[in-house]
Amino acid sequence: MIYTVECSFADPISEAEWNDFYSLEKLPALISVRGFHTSQRFKALREGCPVYLALHTIDHHDVLLSDEYRRKGGGNFARWQQHITDWHRNLYETSATAPAVRSGEYLLLSARGPDPLVAMGLSPSILHAVALEKFPEWRWMAVLSDPVDIDGIALPEGLHLYAPMTAQLRSGSEPAIVSAS
């Protein structure tokens, strides 16, 4: 399953410090939670979506309800909460793990179907929202790995482009295959 956290941050004065906290403290804490397998952060390169995206591969929804998750990662934003805006969390069922997007590569997400990604010559993974906000209910995700002029790409509405902010962190265990139903 892929757990997504999306948000923007409204205080430019403390934004760099918040990003350091999230990337250097929160992600390593999350990947140590039993049931978390991958974690990576991204920044949107265009407007029309929250600025920040975190993608995590987890075993199942119960991981997010565990005491260990609450202690190590969930809900420890008190210092930053007043500046976090446009915050969304979803849990998606998919046959894939979250892709490791390297420097020079880009993540593309579509809530309007796979066609824009297929038209770019990509093979998108399908994500179905099964818990938390459940919106958008369906998403398609692909990695753009060919070196291209990103500024020159005209993206259709509903297609969002992200650059990795961190390398993908991985736990030592493989994800369990658990149905959300």
FIROPA-427491 format. One record per residue (C-alpha): x, y, z. Coordinates in steps of 0.02 Angstrom, whole numbers, padded with zeros to 5 digits, always signed. Example, Ala and Ser with C-alpha at 12.3 -4.5 7.8 and 13.67 -1.06 7.14 Angstrom:
<sites>
+00615-00225+00390 +00684-00053+00357 
</sites>
This chain:
<sites>
+00000+00000+00000 +00058+00177-00031 +00027+00307+00104 +00033+00486+00040 +00049+00646+00140 +00031+00811+00046 +00042+00988+00113 +00102+01163+00087 +00194+01271+00214 +00142+01451+00243 +00291+01524+00338 +00442+01561+00227 +00546+01609+00379 +00539+01436+00458 +00512+01332+00300 +00694+01278+00280 +00701+01224+00463 +00537+01129+00442 +00604+01042+00286 +00761+00992+00381 +00653+00922+00522 +00543+00824+00401 +00683+00758+00290 +00817+00726+00422 +00714+00676+00575 +00537+00627+00529 +00573+00516+00378 +00708+00414+00468 +00590+00395+00616 +00448+00336+00503 +00554+00208+00410 +00597+00131+00579 +00412+00097+00614 +00367-00087+00593 +00264-00098+00431 +00347+00051+00342 +00458-00005+00197 +00499+00150+00094 +00489+00337+00123 +00533+00481+00007 +00491+00667-00003 +00455+00771-00157 +00425+00953-00202 +00299+01006-00335 +00376+01098-00481 +00214+01180-00535 +00065+01260-00450 -00105+01177-00434 -00063+01051-00297 +00012+01053-00122 +00197+01098-00127 +00259+00945-00032 +00224+00760-00055 +00286+00613+00047 +00264+00436-00022 +00278+00287+00095 +00257+00102+00058 +00173+00019+00208 +00098-00151+00245 -00081-00100+00287 -00191+00033+00369 -00162-00035+00545 +00019+00025+00535 -00048+00204+00545 -00151+00160+00699 -00007+00082+00795 +00070+00152+00954 +00240+00142+00872 +00182+00253+00728 +00107+00379+00849 +00268+00384+00950 +00390+00394+00806 +00303+00487+00668 +00118+00520+00675 +00062+00683+00753 +00230+00758+00802 +00203+00920+00706 +00146+01029+00852 +00284+01157+00824 +00243+01173+00638 +00055+01141+00636 +00003+01324+00623 +00101+01342+00460 +00046+01180+00376 -00090+01210+00246 -00178+01110+00111 -00142+00950+00210 -00205+00785+00138 -00173+00602+00183 -00224+00450+00082 -00192+00265+00084 -00189+00185-00087 -00201+00002-00133 -00084-00043-00275 +00017-00189-00336 +00175-00081-00337 +00287-00010-00203 +00323+00176-00208 +00456+00204-00341 +00630+00262-00293 +00647+00426-00388 +00829+00475-00409 +00906+00646-00432 +00874+00701-00611 +00712+00600-00619 +00536+00662-00588 +00376+00591-00517 +00214+00622-00611 +00043+00599-00530 -00123+00605-00622 -00297+00608-00548 -00373+00618-00723 -00330+00446-00787 -00177+00364-00863 -00191+00440-01038 -00078+00593-01010 +00059+00480-00940 +00040+00351-01079 +00048+00492-01208 +00219+00536-01134 +00277+00357-01165 +00264+00308-00981 +00188+00153-00901 +00091+00217-00750 +00049+00121-00592 -00132+00133-00536 -00175+00185-00358 -00346+00160-00278 -00386+00259-00119 -00453+00142+00016 -00428+00240+00178 -00407+00413+00256 -00473+00551+00140 -00501+00434-00008 -00485+00581-00127 -00438+00577-00262 -00508+00401-00268 -00397+00350-00414 -00223+00409-00459 -00093+00356-00586 +00092+00373-00550 +00247+00363-00659 +00430+00409-00653 +00500+00519-00791 +00681+00463-00804 +00731+00530-00973 +00831+00691-00962 +00715+00822-01031 +00689+01008-01020 +00562+01007-00878 +00524+01192-00899 +00473+01159-01079 +00345+01023-01039 +00164+01078-01054 +00070+00976-00926 -00116+00943-00946 -00229+00997-00804 -00230+00869-00665 -00053+00806-00701 +00070+00855-00565 +00260+00854-00578 +00374+00827-00428 +00562+00826-00400 +00636+00718-00262 +00694+00811-00107 +00771+00657-00028 +00833+00488-00080 +00709+00349-00045 +00737+00273+00126 +00710+00085+00140 +00683-00027+00289 +00764-00197+00299 +00603-00294+00271 +00495-00326+00119 +00315-00261+00116 +00179-00383+00162 +00045-00412+00031 -00116-00372+00121 -00283-00329+00042 -00367-00173+00111 -00539-00253+00102 
</sites>
